[in-house]
Amino acid sequence: MGVAETYANYMPSKLKIGSKHPDPVVESTSLSSVEPVDVWYELIIPKTIISSGALSALQLEAITYACQQHEVILPSGMRGGFLIGDGAGVGKGRTIAGLIYENYLRGRKKSIWISVMNDLKYDSERDLNDIGADIAVHHLNKMKYCRINSAQNGNLKKGVLFCTYSALIAQTLHHNTEFENRLDQIVEWCGPNFDGIIVFDECHRAKNLCPSNSGKATKTGLKVLQLQECLPLARVVYASATGATEPRNMAYMIRLNMWGPGTPYPDFNVFLNVLQKRGVGAMEIVAMDMKLRGLYIARQLSFHGVIFKIVEVPLSKSFITVYNKATKLWTELLSRFHYAVNIMNADKSMKTYIWGQFWSAHQRFFRYMCISAKVSQAVLIAREAIKCGKCVVIGLQSTGEARTLSQLGKDDAELSDFVSTAHGVLLSLVENHFPTSGNQISNKVCDQDKYTTSKTSQNSNKRKKMKFSDSLRLKTSDEFSDSESDDDNAYSSWFSSTNSVSDSPGTKLAAIRKELLKKIEKLGKCLPPNALDELIDELGGPDNVAEMTGRKGRVVHNDGSFKYETRSVNDVPLEILNLREKQRFMDGEKDVAIISEAASSGISLHSDKRAINKRCRVHITLELPWSADRAIQQFGRTHRSNQSNAPEYVLLISELGGERRFASVVAKRLESLGALTQGDRRATEARDLSKYNIDNNYGRAAVELTLKSIIGQEKPLVDAPADYAGNFMKDALHALTEVGLISQSESNSNAYTLECDRKTFGKFLNRILGIRVELQNALFSYFTNTMEAITERAKKFGHYDLGILDVAAEDKFTKRIQVNKYQRKELNGTVTIELHKVSVERGMCWEDAFNLWSRYSGFKDGFYCSIHQKTRNKEIILAILEKSSRERHNSYGSEEDLYTVYRPNVGQQLKKETMKNILKRYKATEMDEAERLWISHYEASLFTCSHEYWNGICKRSILRQECDVGFRNKTYYILSGSVLSIWNSLESIISYSNGSRLQVVRVKTKDGEKIVGTLIPSSCVHKLHNHLQSTAISYTTKQF
């Protein structure tokens, strides 16, 4: 078996109307192997629009399948929904516009379009106009809190109601209004029998309905769910290239009927547990099952012509000096915070809050440092691109505006340089969160989407400890640890004058705080400035840089002075300002565009054939987003349909070891995203990014082993980094203690402990950012070497998870023998399950083996025969050095390098072997001898099992039982179709107790048939067949 290719070219197979899409489109190979449902719905969109190409065949296909699914009433009584998972550039906007128009023509005159930003209303109007739909779009945000069809709101009785997710959760502060919130206002306008379209555009914004870490569901997720429940007959469409980055993020997609009445899963939690237990293999099955049932479609623009480049940025000596000084200050801060917490005798909730603030600020500070290290390189790349006739797009996630405004407040708007965001993080932490008796209480009203309020104890005067939860509104949603927010003052300052700390300790803590602030001020003079302001200044200032961010103002450098200026002129709204900036870039007036998350959804910055500026876009990602949602949105801004030139992506990653944390998070999220929304986990790997994917089982095991080997609990798998000047183990032990990953025993100063749990991996990669550069890089190198050793061990023993596997290298070697079809009755319709029996020619003839050896001859590649002949025939193998090992060495390499082994009867082996192990059993052989042995075994394996070939007898044959061990022709059983509907039964039949995992395979037979499904062990086939046949309403079998 081999790893399946990721993508296949895409064309609608069941719908034969519409023009070809303007650019090549692909679909993951696993999804492409699933045949879509038959088309029976007939569109009434005018033929003139279809023939004009305003809606391409791909978009018409999505519209048709969505309309078709909307005709289904689910067992719950709700109308079925549809998920459009198309990537950026396929044209979700026009597809949505087409859906609204189709329903409008059928008499459903009211539609709701919910999206992420106010300025996307103009995009929705453009999309409707582009397809010739004369339908008005009305902005809910501009309306009063009274009936939408009232005179105060323009007597609105039809059209598209455009609403943002922020507006959906909005509530009025006035008490004399007809409605208290927007949701009730929408529901009243629609009416109880509403059967029009509700589009959840960029629906990933509702993903935290079922958050991780026992967090509280966000208000957005709850309101999205509530709207669907209030309007059960509405035609719901979920639209997002990142519909669900993880299985738990599907909780709001109740109209897909994946759980609940009529399914094997009574509720979402049961469904979620099944998926999480089986990992990515299960997610692949879910995506295919949704397409099979007509619930889902996911295509994306081909990446043909797109260049991905990862550039590691070297650190200057001056930067390293400043960085190392910062790590020393953070070590002191940690010590002082520990002292303050202990002297205050803080309770558990107080400690949780303080350390949450501390480590959040720690992560944010070093992230700003990492970004600043790359500004100079980004400027050089941008200037070179412009010189070559290209234009530049730079992606950031945060702007640092809160730090700038805070600093301006202190300096009375007088500035001598750009404001340092890193400096602001330090100041904010100590000023607002260092525990002293003089801190003031901040009574900010917290966003109820993120916070919950604790009740005040009625007997507080009896407490010995200050009860922290009585004075703080704790954030309990799953976004608690999100350090992306620019405003860490969103948390209230929690400590007020109290008798819980005596005057003497309070005075001492105030003195410590004062001393820390002095040290912060001293370091602040060396810290780098705000990266966004510096980039704009270096690339020609606001006159040459189009800024599309969420901030209201910026610091500009002009005539040797620095001043703060607002971005807006004449009180122009921010969304309009960003649109104007975008147009200046698209018209070629500005060479550079800088986008933050505020501009990551909806804005098109690609080399549009209709735009004046058709130059190639060089998209520099200066700051990798922490989530795949944000990454996909930014990457999709410059790679879209109808483009003159494909973009070039430059991903800047500094050489700081710890910064790979952010690259690994994105790579891991993209991998999971590919599995769930593209049906193949490698579909959004973003090519070169995959090598940074350390956030997986092997990475987590490596972190645990790294820490345990450093404290002496386990034997290291690898040597300490040879290029580290010093005692690595001793220095690493000390440093990891200083960042709180390892604890020193109170009773024995030479004993260390650590607690390894599911959070250890994230903590490790976050915290090592606070270690001096040289040791940080050495520690990260030690960790990655450990991970490679663990990964290679998994490969060696055949346990490495390869995702979807191809059961044969070429179609010509595979043929169908039999297929059993089982029709099963489910509450929401009939589903089909197929059990395929396929035969694969997996042997390797001598000519192919010799040609392979000829291509790679060198190192110790070659033919080896068995040393000890305990059987009647000698064993022959071909060993070829693994590609990764070959790239590491220029000579013969090491005996520990892994080799891929090929055999005459079974071809390539998944299990890798070291040369050391190979030479224990085999020896190099002459070519004539190798040819004779190879041909002999290859020919015999057609009809002779391995037992008979080696020993001259087979016990199973004596008992007249079938034995195919070692046959060239291998029989596989593959279960395809609606596997998800029988998952529980399948698991009870197939035991995974021996460490086996669910394996998804793909096969294309010589007659062109594509099959993707779950591999079934031959020993389970009979039992599975009996179960399926006994529960089927009809059963057929076909021989080939």
N, C-alpha and C positions, 0 to 999 in steps of 0.2 A: 504493500500500500504506500501511497505518497500523499503529500499535502495538496489539497485541491487549490486550483487557481481561484483568485478572489472575485474577479469580475467577468461578466459576459456581455456582449453587445445586446442592446434591447430594442425590440420593436413590438408593438401590440400584436398579439397572436389571434385574438377572437374578434376584435373590432376592426372593420375594414374601411373606415371613413376618416377624412382629415388629411392634412398635408404633413410631410415629414418635419420633425422638429428641426429648428435651425442649426443645432449642434449635436454631435454624437452623444448618445445617452447609454449608460450601462446599468446593469443590475447585478447584484451579487450572484455568484454561480449557484449557490444553494437555492435562492429564491427563483432563479431562472429555470431550475430543474422542476419546479412545481407548476403544474398546468393551472392557469387561472380558470375561474368558473365560466360557464357559458353566458353569453350576453343575450338577454331577452328584452331588456328595457329599450324603448325607442325614444331618442331625443327629439324635442320639437324646436330646438334652437334653429333659426332660419338657415337654410342651405347656403345662402349667400355668404353668411359669416363663416361657415365651415369651409366653403370653397376658397374664401379669401386668405385663409391661413392665419386668421386672427387667433384661432385656437388650433393648436397642432394636434396631430393624432394622439400623442401621449396625453395631452390635457383632456381631450375628449374621452379617452379611455377612463381616466380617473373620474370624470363627471358621470359617465355612464354607470360605472360600478358603484359609486356613491348613491346615485339615485335608485339603483336596483336594490341596494341594501336598505334604503329608507322605506321600501315597501314592506319590510319584514317587521312584524310585531312580536316582541320577545315574550317569553313565558312570564316575565315580571309585569307585563302590560305596557312597558315602554317600547318606543320605536327603536329599531336597530340603528346603529351609528357606523361611521366609516373613518378610518385613519389614513390620511395622506402623509406618507413619510418621505416624500420626494426631497432631494437635496436642493441646496441653493442653486438657482439658475435654471431649474427645470420649469419654473413658472407657477408656483403655488398660487400667487396672486391672481393670475388670469384663470386658473382652474377654479378658484373660489368664486371669482366674478361670473364664470360660466355656470356654476351651480346656482348662484343667486338668480341669474337671468332665466335659466331653465325653469326654476320654481315660480318666478314672477310671471312667465308666460303661461304657466298652468294655473294661474289665479291666486297663488300664494304671494301676496303683495308686500308682506312684512318680512324682513330678514334682520338678523342680529349678527354683527361682525365684531368680534372681540379680539383685540391685538395688544401689543406691548407698549406702543408709544403713540402719543397724540398726532404726531406729524405723519404717521402711516395712513391717516385718513385721506391725505392727498394722493397717496399711492393707490388706495382702494378706488378713489374716483377715477384715476388714470386707467386702472385695469378695466373698470366697467366701460369707460369711454372707448378704450382700445378694441373692445369686442362689439361695440355698437349698441350697448345696453343703455338706454336713456332712463336711468334709475338714480334718483337723488340719494345722496349720503348725508345723514344728519349726525352731528356730534353730540352725544349724550352729555359730555362734560360741560357744554355751553348752556345746558337747559336748567330750568328751575326745578326744585323738588316738588313738582305737582304733576298731574296727569299729562302724559306726553301729547295726547290728542286735545289738550285744552288750548284756549286762546293764548295763554301766557307762553306756551311753547310752540306756537304757530300752527295749532290744529293739525298736528302731524298724524296722518292716518295710513300712510304707506311709505315704502322706501326702505333704505338700509339704515339701521340704527348702529352707528359706529361707537364703540366703547372700549376703553382700555381696562386692563386687569385692575389697575389702581382705582379706576372709577367704579368698577364692579363691587369693590369692597368699601367704597366711600360711604360716609354717613354725614348728615348735616348737623351743624352745631346749633341751628335754630329750632325752636320748639313749635313755631306756628306754621310749619309747612305741612303739606298733605302727606308726604312720605318722609320717613326718617333716613332711608337709605336708597341707593340706586337699584339694588336687586328687586325690591318690591315695586319700584317704579317701572322696571322693565317687564316684570311678570304681569302687572295690571294692563300695560299697553298691549301685550301679546294676547291676553285672555286665556282661560283654562283649556280651551280646545285648540290652541295654537299648533299648527302643523307645518309651519314654515322652517326656514333654515336658521340654525345657530352655528356659527363657525367659531371655534376656538383656535384662532391663528396663533402660531408660536406657542402651542399648548403646553410646552414644557414648563411654562411659568406656574402651572398648577401642580407641579410634580410632588410637592411636599405634603400631600394629603395624608400620606402614611410615612412620616419621617423615620430615620434611623435613630439609634441611640436613645430610644424611649422619649423622643422629643414631642412637642405639641404640634399638631397639624397647623399649618399656616392658614390665615384667613382666606387667601386666594384659593387654595385647594378646596376649602370648605364651601366657599361661595360658588365655585365652578360646579361642585357636586350638587349643591342646593338648587341652582338654576335648572339643572337637568331633571331633578326630581320634581320641581314645581311645574315643569312643562313636559310631561311624559311623552306627548305625541310629536314634539319638535323633531325636526330632521337634523341630527347633530353630526357635525364634521370636526374631527380633530386634525389639525394641520401643523406639522413641524418636522423638520429634518432630524430633530433630536427629540422625537415624541416621548421616549423613555430611555434615559441613560442607564437605568437599573430597573429590575423587575418591580421593585417597590414603588417606582415612580409611575406605574400604570394604574394606580388606585382610583383615579378620577375617571378612567375610561370605562364607565359602567355600561355604556351602550354597545360595547363589543361583545358582551355576553360570554366572556372567558371564565367567569365564575358566577355563582348565584343559581337561581332556579333554572333547571334544564341543563345543567352542566355537572361534571363529576366533582366540582369543588363548591361546597355550600357557601363559602364567603371568600373574600379577598385574601385573608390571612392564610387559609388553607392552600390556596393557589400559590401565594408567595412562598410558603414554606417548601412546597414541592420544587419550585424553580431554584430557590437558593440552595437546597440540598443537593441538587444535581448540577449546579453551576452553569457554565456557558453552554454546554451541550444542550441543556434544557431550553435555554433562551433561543437557540437556533431553531429548535423544534417549534417554539411558540410563534416565531415570525413566519415560518413556513405554513403552520396551521392556519394562521390568520389569512394569508393569501389564498390558501386552499379553499377557505370558506367565503371568500369574496369580501373580507372585512378590511383589507389592507393592500396598499400598493406603495412601492418604494423604489424609485429610480434616482439616479444622479448623473450629473454631467460627467462625461469621460474625463479622466485626468491626463489624457493624451496631450502632450505638448507642455504640460505644467511642469515646471522645474522646482523641486524641493531641495533646499540646501540648509544644512545645520552648520552654523559657524560658532566654534568655541572661542570666546574672547579671552586673550591673555590679560593678566592683571599687572598693572604697573607697580613698581616698588613703593611709590608714594601711597597708592591705594591700599596695598597690603599693610603698610605701616598704620594707616588710619583704621583699617578694619581690625587689626590686632589690638589697637588701643581700645576700640569699642568693645571687643570681647572681654577685655579686662574690666571695663566699667560695668558691663552686664554681670560679670561674676561677683563684683562688689555689690551691685544692686540686689542680686539673689540673696547674698549673705545678709544684707541689711533688712530686706523684706522678711526673711526667716526670723531674724531677731525681733522685729516689730510684731509679727504675728504671735510669737511665743510670749513676749512680754505682756501682750494684751489679753492672753488667755482666750483667744478667739474660738468661737464655736465652729462646727463643721461647715455650716452654710456660709459663714463669713470667710473661712479659709478657701472654700470653693470659688467664691466670687473673686477674692484677691488674686489667687493663682490663675484663675481664668483670665483676668485682666493682664497679669504679668506676662504669661506665655503668649497671649494674643499680641501684645505689644512687642514682645521679643521677636515673634515671627514676622510681624509687619516691618519692624525696624530693619531686619536683615534682608527682607525682600526689597525694600527701598535701596539698600546698599547694593544688592545684586543688580538692580536695574541701572543704577548710576554707573556701574562698572562698564556698561555696554553702550552708553550714550555716544562716546567718541567713535566707536566702531560703527554704530548706526549712522552717524553723520558722514563718515567716510564712504560707506556703502551708498548712501543716498546721493551724495555729491557725484560719485562716480557714475551712478545710474542716470542722473540728469545730464551729465556730460555726454553719455552715450545715446542721448535722445529718448530716454525713458522717463517715466514719472514715478513717484514714490508714495506708497501708503504705509503708515507706521501704526501698529496696533498696540495700545496700552489698555490696562484694565482699570486702574485708579488714577486720579488726577492730583491728589494731595491738596485739594482746595481747602479742606477744613483746617489743615496745618497753616496754610498761608493766611487765612482769615484770622486765626488765633494769634499769629505773630503780628499781624497788622494792628490788632487791638492793643497789643502791648507797646508797639513802637510808634503809636499815634500816626500810622500811615507813612512813616519815614523809613525808607529802606536803603541799605548800602550795597545790597547784593540780592540775588534770588534767595527765596526762603528755602531752608533745608527741611524737607519733609521728615527725614530720619531724626533730625534734631527735635522736631515737633513731637514725634512719638515719645521720645525720652521725657521731654518736659511734661507732656500730658500725663504720662504714667505716674511720675513722682508727685506732680502738683495735685492731681485728682484722686490718686488711689494709694499713695503711701499712707499707712495708717498712723495718724496722730490725732490727739484730742481736739486739735484746732480746725479740723476740716469742716467745711460747710455742707449741709444737706442740699442736694439739688432735687427739687420737686418737679422735674420734668414729667410731663404726661407721656408715658411710653406707648408706642404703637401696640395696640392689642393683638395685632397679627404676630407679634414676636414676644410679648411679655405676658406674664400673669401676676396678679397682685396677691400678696399674702395678707391674711387678716391680722390685725394687731391684737396682741394678747391683752386681755383685760386685767392681767395681774402682773404687769411688767415690773413693778417695784419689788417683787419678790425674787427676781432673777439674780443669780450671781454673775452670769455672763450676759453681755449685750446680745439680745436675740436679733441676729442680722436680718432674718427674713421679715421682721416687722418694719424695717426702715428702707427696704429695697424692693423694687419690682424686678424680679429675676426673669431673665430671658430663658424660656424653656423650650423654644422650638428647636428643630434640628440645625438651625443656623447659628446656634450659640457660639460655635468655634470659628465662624466665618470671619476672617481677619481682613476681608476685602473692603469693608466699610471705611470710609475716610473719617468718620466721626465716632471716635471711641468714647466720646462723652455721651453717646446714646445710653450708656449705663449711668445711672445716677451716682454722684459721689455719696458714699453711704454712711460716713461716720460723722456724727454730730457731738456736741458737748455732752458728756455722759459721766456718770460716777464710776463706770466700769474700769476706767483707767485713772490711776491716781495722778496728781499733779506732777510728781517727780518723774515717773516714766514718761508722761506726756511731754514734759519739758525736754527730756533727753531725746525722744523721738523727733520732736520739732527741730532740735539741733542737728540730728542726723539728716533730716530732710533738707535742711538749709545747706549742709555740707555737700549732699548729693547734687543739689541744684547748681552749686558752684562748679562742681566737676563736669556736670552736663554742659554748662555754659562754656567751659574751657574746651571740651571736646567738640562742641558745636561749631567752633570757628574753623575746624578742619573738615567737618562733614559735608558731603556733596549737596548741591542745590537740587531743587525740584526738577526732575527729569523732563517733564513736559515743557516747562518754561525754557529750560536750557536748549532743548531740541528746536523749539520755535525760533529762538534767538540765533542758533548756529546755522539754521537752514534758511535764513533770510527774513525772519520776523513775520508778523501777521500779514504783511503784504504778499508774501510768497507761500505761506503755509495756511491751508484751510483746516481749521480746527473744528472737529465735530465731537464734542464732549458734553457732559452734563454740567460743567462748571459755569458760573455766571461771570467770572472775571479772571484776570491773569496779571502776572508781573511782567512788565516789558522793560527792555534795556534800550535806552535811546539817548544819544549825545552824552554818553558816560554816566548817566543817572538811571536809577531804577524807580519805577513807579507802578502802582496798582491801577489798572483800568478795567472798566466793565466791558464785556464782549459785545453787549447789546447796544444799539444806537436807537434813540427815540422810543425806548421801552418795547422794542420788538420782542415777541415771545421767543423763548429759547428754541422751540422746535422749528420755528420759521427761520431763525438765525442759522441753525445747522443745515437746513435745506438750501439757504442762500450760499453757504460755504461750500456745500456739495456741488452746487451748480457752477460756482467759480472754478472748482477743480475740474469738473467735466467739460467746461468750456475752454480749458487750457490757460486760464488767467493765473492759476496757481499750480506750481509743480509738485507740491507736497500736500498730502492729506494726512492728518493725525486723527485717529478714531479711538474712542474709549467705548466702554460697554454701552453708553448712552446712544451710540450710533451703530451698534453691532447688529441690530435687527432691522431689516427692511431696506436700508440705504444701499444703493447699487453704485459701486465705484469702479466697475470693470471697464475694459476697453470696448465700450459699446459702439457698434457700427453707426448708430444714429447720433452719437455725440461728436462734438468738435474735437475733443481730445481723444484720439484713438491710439495714443502711444501705449507701449507695453507697460503694465503695472509691475513694479517691484514691491512686493508686500513684505515689509520687515516686521516680524513679531518680536518686539523688544521685551514684552512681558507675557509669558505664557499664561493664559487664563487657568484658574484653578479647577474649572469644570469643563467638561466636553461641550455642554450647552453653549458656553461663551466662546469656546475655541471654534466650533463649527460656524457660529454666526459670523465671527471675524474673518475666517478663511473664505466664507461664501460671499463676502462683500466684493471681492475682486475676481471671482471665477464664476461667470454666469453665462446664460444663453446669449447668442447674437453678438459675440465678442470678436473683434478684429485680431486680437493677440491674446494668447493664454498668459496668465500671470507667472511671475517668478516669486517663489516663497523663500524668504531668508529667515530662519529661526535662530536668533542669537541666544546662546547659552554661555554664561561665564564659566571659567574653569573651576569655580568654587564647587567643591564636591557636593555640598549640601543643596546647592541650587537645583540639582537634578530632581529634587523633591517635586518641584512644580512640573518639570517635564514628565516625570513618571506618573503624576496624577492625571495629566492630560492623556498620556498614552494609555493608561489603564482605563480611563473613562471612555476613550475612543474605542478601545477594544470591546468593552462591554456594550457600548452604543452600537457598534457594528453587528454584534450578535442579536440585539433586540430589535433594532429598527431597520437593519439591512439583511438580517438572516444569516450573516456570516461574520464572526467576530473580527476577522482581519480586514473587513471591508473599509473601515475608517482608520486604519493604522497610521495613515499619513506617512507611509514609506519609512524614511530614515528615523522617524520618531520611535519606531518599534524597539530600537536598541536601547532606548532609555526606559523601556517598560520594566520597571523593577517592582512595581506594586502588584505582586501576584503571590501565589503560594510559595514559590521558590525564594522570592525577595523577603517574605515574612519569616520563612525558616532561616534565611541567611542572617537577618537582624538578630534573631534569638541566639543563633550559634555565635555570631560576632560578639555579642555582649557576654555570653556565658564563657567564651574562650578567654576574653580579656580579664574576667574576674577569677578565672581558673577553675570553673565548674565543669568545663568540657574541653577536650583536646581539639586544638585548631585543625581545620581541614587544609589551610594554606599557611605559607610562611608570612611573617611580617613584611611590609613593603621594604624592598632593599634600598630604595633611594631616600629613605627617611633618616635624617641625621639625628640620632638620639635613640633612647630606649623606648621603642614604640609602645610596647605593652604597658610599661610603667606610666608613660605620658598619657596614653589613651585612657587608662584607668583613672588618673587624676582629673583629666578634662571631662570625662563622662560623669564623674561625681559632681563637678562644678556646674554642669548643666542639668542636674537632677535626674539623670537616667539610671544612675547607680547610687545606692545608699551605703554609707559606711556604718558598720555595726557600732552601737553605743557601748557595748561591753568589750568589744575587741577591735582595736583600730586597724588590725591587719585583715579583718573579715569584711566582705562586701556582699550585698544582696541586691537582687533586682526582681521585679514582678513583671512577668511576661503575660500580656493579655492581647486582645484584639487591637488595642490602641498603641501598642508598643512600636509598631512599624512607623506610624505617622509621627509619633513622638521622637523617635530616633532621627528621622530625616528632617524634622523641624529643628530639633535642639542642636544638632551638630553644626548648624549655621552659626551658633554662638561660640565656636571653638576657633582658635587662631588658624590662619589660612593653611600653613604648612601641615599642621597636624590634622586639620579637617580633611584636606585632600588625601593624606595618607590613610586616614580612618575610612574614608569613603572607598578608596582603592581596596583596602582590606575587606570591606563589606562586599564590594562587587566581585572580587576574586573568590570570596566564600560562596557567593551566589552562583557564580559560574561553575564552581566545583560541585555544588549541590545539583545544579541543572544537568551537568554532564553525567553525574551519577545516575540521575533519573533516566537520561537517554540510554546509558549503558545497560540498565536493567529493564528497558522497555516501558517505563512508567511515564514518560514525558507526554504531556497533553498537546497534541498537534492540531486540535480543532477538527474541522471536517476533513476526512481522508478520502482520497480516490482509491478505489479497490484495485484499479489497474492503470498502468502507465499509458496504455493506448486502447482506443475503442475496439480495434480489430481483435484484441485478445479476450473480449468479453461477449458472452452470449446468454440470452435468457433461456431457461429450461422450463420454468413453470411459474404461473402467477395465480394465487387464490384471491378472489375479491369477496369481501364481506360488507354487505350493506347493513348498517345499524340504525335503529330508530332512536333519535334523541328528541328531547322536548321541543328543541328549536329547529327540527328538521331531520333529514336523513344524511348520514355521513358515510363515507367509503373508506375502508382500510384495506390495504393490499399487502400480501405476504409474497415476496418475490424469491425465487430460487434462481441464482445466476451462477454460471461457470466461468472461471477466470483462468486463463493461461498465464501463470506467473513465473514459469521457468525462464532461464536465460541461455540462449544457444551459444555455442563457442564463438561464432563470428561477432556477436554483440559484446561478449566478455573481452575478446581480444581488442576490439575497437575502443572499448572503454579504457582498458589498460594503456593502449597506445596514446590516448589523449592525456593521461595523467602520469605517465611513467616518470618516476623521480621519487625522492624521499625513499620510503620503503614500500611503495605501492607495488603490488605484484601478486603472483599466484603462490599459494602455500598448500602443502599436502600434510596429512596427519603423520605424526612421528611414530606413535605406537599403534601398530596394526593389530587391534584386538578383534577386528571384524574381518569378514571375507573380502571386503573392498576398502581401498584407501579413500579417505575423505579429501576433497579438493575445494578450496575457497579462493576468491579474489578479494584482496583488501585494498581499499582506496582511502587515503588520508582525507579527513573531514575538511571542508572548505575553510572553516574558522581557524583550524590548526595550521592549514597550509598558508593562510595569510599572515599568521604570527611568526613563521619561521622562514628563513632563507636557506637553511641547511637541512639536515635529516631530522631535525626536531627532537622530541623527547619520547621516551618509551610510554609516557603517560598520555600522549596525544591520542585522540579517538579516531578510529577507522570505521568506515562503512564496509560491511561484509556482504559479498554476493555469493550465492550458491547456484549450482546448475539447475536444481529442481525447484527452488522457491524464489530465486532472484534476490533482490535487495532486502536486507534484514533491517527492521526498525531498531533493534538493540545494537548499540555501538560497542566496539571492543578496543581496548588499548593494545598497542603492539606488544607490551610486556605480557599480557594475557594470551595473545595470539601465539607468541613464541613458546609458551609453555606446552602447547598442543600441536603446533604446526611448524614446519620448516619450509624455507623457500625452495622451489622446485624448478627444474629445467622446463623450458617451453614445450618440448615434445611430450614430456611426461604429463604436464598440465593439460595439454590438449587431449591426450588419450583418456585421462581420468574424467575430464569435464564432459566429453562426448558420451562416455560410457554411462555416467550417472544421469545425464540429461535424457538420453534415450530410454533408459530403464524406468525413470520416474513417470513415464506416461501411463503405465499399467501396474507398476510395482511399488508397494508402499515401502517406507523407510525400514520397517522391521525386517521385511523379507530381503531387501537389498543389502542391509548390513549383516544380518544374522542368518539368512537363508530360510527363515521361518517366521510366521506371524500367528500369534495365538488367536487373534480375532478371526483370521481366515480359517483356522482349524475349526473354530466354532461356527463357521459359515456366517460370520458377521461382517458387515462392510467396514473396511479400514482404508481411509484416504490420507493417512499421515505421510507427509512428504511428497504427495502427488504434485505433478506440475499443474494439473488442472484442479483448482480448488473450488469447492462449492460454498457459496455464501447465501445466507438467508437475510433478507432486508425487509423490515416492516416500514411501510410508507403510508401516506394518507393522513387521516385525522388521528395520529398517534396520541395526541393530547387527551382525546376523549376516553382513552382506555388506560391512561397512565398508571392509575392505582393498581389495576389488575396486572398490567405488565410488570410492575415492580414486585408484585407478590410471586409472579412466575419466575422472573429472572432474579437470582440472588446476587447482590453486589457486596456481600459480606466479606469477600476475600480481597477487597481493595480494587476490584474491577470498577471501571467507570462507564457511564453511558457513552457510547461511541456513535457519532453521526457519520455516515459514509455517503459517498456519491459515486455513481457508476453510469457510464454511457455505453450502451451495448453497440455491437457492430451494425445493428439495424436502426440505430439512431435514437433509441429509447433512452430517456434520462430518468434515473431513479435516485432519489435522496431519501434517506430514512435511517432508522436505528438498526444497528447490526444485532442479529439475534443468534446466540450460541446454538449450534445444531442440536445440542442435548435438550433444549427448551422448545424446539419447534413443534413437536407433537402435542405437548401440553397447551401451548399457545393456540395452535390450530383448533383443538377441541373447545377451548374457551370461546374463541371468536365465532366458531360455527354454531355453538349452542346459544349465543346471544344475538346472532344475526337474523334479520328478517328475510334475507336472501343470501345465497352463497353460490359462486360459480368458480370453476377452475379451468385453466387453459394451459395446454402443453405447446411448446414451440419446437 
